[in-house]
Amino acid sequence: MKTRYSHILMLAGAVLAFVPILAVDYLLDAYVQVREKDASQQYVRTITSQIAIASDDAIAALRRILAESPSLCTPTFVANVQVAIETSLNIKQVLVENADGVQYCDAFGRTVSYSPLSRALPVPGRTETITMVQLGDMDMPALKITQGFGDLRRVSAFLPLLGQTKETLAEGINAGGMMRVSLTDGSAIMTIGDASGFDRRGTSTDFVYAQGFAGELPLKVEYAMPFAMARAGYADLDVSFTVLACLMSAAFLIMALQYVRTSRVPAFDLERGIARGEIKPYYQPVINLRTGELVGCEVLCRWEKKNGEIVFPGAFIDYAEITGLAIPMTLSLMQQVKYDLADLCMLMPDMKVAINLFEGHFRDDSIVEDVQAIFGDTSVNYRQLVFEITERHPLANSMVANSVIAGLHALGCRLAMDDMGTGHSNLAYLGTLGIDIIKIDRIFVDMIKPGTTQVPVLDGLIAMAKDLDCEIVAEGVETEAQALYLRARGVLQAQGFIFAPALKNSAFKELALALHANKPGPVRIQLADAIVASAA
């Protein structure tokens, strides 16, 4: 084995010695392409979700108005229209007209001024049609969603394409980039930024590009920015990597290979570690940003080997899930949580304990029985338990998965979507799961810098969570600026290093009791730091 590694090191060292700059440029280009592509896709997904949510709300409201109104343009009809507008965040006007555009009545008793920007297109699977229009002097193009009433009359709801202004959208797009909304027939509706360079591009690698569709609507959203502009933002990293590659390529490669070797986790090692109880729960506090109270914790895990080595979950969680060892590992963690937090849960009955589940837990319903067996006769109440699933690995839409979710909800447990915004979930998927809590991934929280006034992608996720009537927890909060930004937008629960990292049981209980004894009051970061230091 040593001889094999020696040969690898010698070969890799020789390659790096001759082509360090080429290797750095290639790797950095690939890194930038992947990272910026992911960020672009997240931006598009947020925009399309906003459009889809607003249109679904308008369609539902329009159908409700027609169902509750025996005839059009009566006082009952107008009252129903006004109630729908008052209770909707999106609908601005409702109009009754005929096929020739002759207006009969509207919500406010005045002539509705609008001009079409496209022809009427059907919505797949729906009886409504959509038309893009310019409504009055509104800055943002509007969606006109129309439902026929009899042979002659049409009832239409008008709503802005997006809740932001064009100026606000432009501030969220990097220099040289563009965002374009068009119909699936190719008609461009709105373009933010300069699209001419993208339309004249030579190759597909000239731009970082992402596109998406607004649910069932025949609307496409595109985002693109020149790769050269994206790459320019990594100039400092490029210089640093080039210097390190030239001067320390051999040492760097040795350390990387050593890391790979030591982080490999054979199946029998992990299985034995679980059997020995070496997988230990660590507890990261979740803090109320308004009151400073401890509202709960997320149960994370560490592999504490007998030789004193501590292995972080990133080195073995994926392997555990692939091999099925994640299921006995989770049972072991829940058993330890039961004993660790029993007294604390009794003292703080509103404290939530979040435990991660894996896709494998939803292939049969035994996890529900396991939860009952472990927590059934303890002071950890079912309603204090939150089970997190990750958006990175969507659940199969099966009867078994739905049965597990229904079983956990029936016990009184709650369901949280972890890593929100990093996967490929749509609103229909989230609605099917019955999510109670949405956890915003730290990559979006990291976008908040000192002085930041808007983060469109993050703001879109927050708005979507509120539209779904879900609680929101922000992960990875590390600065005061991030905490204040989130609190100002109604995100009141957060976890991150500004409060405390994941703590051992004793340190977490000491922190929880100290915060409980001092409530209400501001978050005591110094206290958390002191306890973390003592735990170390």
TAGIQUI-V29599 format. One record per helix or strand of 2 or more residues. SS is the DSSP state (h for helix, s for strand). FROM is the first residue (numbers start at 1). LEN is the number of residues. If there is no record, write none. Layout:
SS:FROM:LEN
SS:FROM:LEN
This chain:
h:2:17
h:20:49
h:75:13
s:91:8
s:103:4
s:114:3
s:121:2
s:129:7
s:142:8
s:153:8
h:166:6
s:178:6
s:188:6
h:196:4
s:207:7
s:219:8
h:227:6
h:235:29
h:267:9
s:279:10
s:294:11
s:310:3
h:313:3
h:317:7
h:325:23
s:352:5
h:359:4
h:366:10
h:382:3
s:385:6
h:399:13
s:414:7
h:427:7
s:437:4
h:442:4
h:456:12
s:471:4
h:480:9
s:493:2
h:505:13
h:525:11
